[in-house]
Amino acid sequence: MDYSLTDRLAVRLALPFIEGRYSGTQPHLLVRGQPGTVVELDDGRYHGGLQDFRFDVRYNLSRKKLMVTPFFQASVPSRGYPTLGHAAVGTDQREYRIGVNLGRQLNPWLPKAYVQGRYAFGMAQEVAGVAPKRSYAEFQFGYILSRRLSLQGSTVWTHSHNGIDFINGLFPNNLTDEQYPNHDRISRLNLLDVGGSASYGITRKTNLFVGWGRSISGTNTHLRAIVLTAGVTKSFAARSREEKASVLPSTESKKALVCTCAKSK
């Protein structure tokens, strides 16, 4: 849910529900072969539940050709959940991010096109002696084909400034007994994803979007071969407020502002 408090100040609250299962040849079964430490998440069945409360606040500084909107974001686990296993719903860590959104329509050169991006620096809760610090960046290029249909291409980059490495030939024997069950939470992950999406305005306040994404490079994490996304966004505001809340100055532009790239948990 996204709510505009004023013409410049907006807040967002989210609580994802995630359901997944692992199908592969290297499930997590025991913690270093110790009896009594069975990992149930990778048994081939679906596991899931509520993940983390996500809250962010944004304040628009500039509405000229270049839109500048700083933000603060907090992620807090909604409950305690297992984190060891490929089918884990998340990392069960608090994380705080501070960053900035930038956006611009490409008129007069391409009046129906726009670019937008964001950068954030995140600090996560310390686990096993490691407090992960990461940079998150995203860039999008969009083109409005008509008042109802728009296309968008996106790139998402995640870079860890600290953490543990999964060294070929040594992992997991290079980790301590405390690090191993937490390796997904404190890894020095680096990931680059690309994706594309289309948004169609069913009505003035309801949009349908579909998207595709995949990872093209990464270390200390799993690469995604393909991610398919589909969804609906619904606005409950009056038209004038929709235009004020938009990152871009037109209602048509706002319809395209849905990122459907592959993203990390």
C-alpha positions, 0 to 999 in steps of 0.5 A: 500500500502506497499513500501520499501524505502531501504533494511531496511526501509519501509512505509505503507499507508492504508484507510479502507472502512467499511460497516456494519449494526446492527441486534439485540435487543438492538440498540442505539435509543436515547441518554438517551431517550432525544427527538431529539437525534435519533441514526440512525446507528442501524436502521437495514440498512447498514451504512458505509464509509471511516474510518481512514488514517493509516500510519506506518514506519518500520526499520529493525535492525537485519537480523540474526536468530531473525529478529527485526523491530521497527515501528511507526504507526499513525491513523488519521480520514479521516473525521468526522463520527458518533461514537455512535451505534453498526454499527459505522465504528470506534471511530473517534480518532487520535492514535499513536503507537510505537512498535516492530516486531520479527520473526524467522524461526524454523530451524534447528528443523522445517525448514518450520515453523516460529514464529513472533509477535509484541507488540505496546503501543498506545496513543489515542486522549482525549475524555470526559476527558479520553485519552485511553492508550492501549497495543496491542500484536500479536503472529503467528505460520506458517508452509509452506506446499509447495512453494504455500501453507502455514498455520498460527495460530494467537492470538491477545490481546488488553489491556486498561490501563485506561478508563471507565467500563461497570458495570453490573446492573449500565451501562449506569447510572454510566456514565456522560452525556459526557461519555455516547455518547462516551463510545465506544471511552473511554472504558477500553476494554480488548480482546483476539482473536484467528484465523487461515488462509491459503495462496495460491500463485496463481503466484509468485506475487499474493497470495490468503488468507482465514481466520477464527477468533473469540473472546475467552474472553473480557470485556467492548467490544463486543465479535465476535462469528465468523469472516471470511476473504478472500482477495488477495495480489499483489506485484509489486516489482522485486523478489530480492526486495521482498526477501529484504522486507520480514520479513523472509529471504525467498520468500516462507515465505513472502507468509504467512505473512498475518494476518487474525485474528479478529481485533478491529476497 
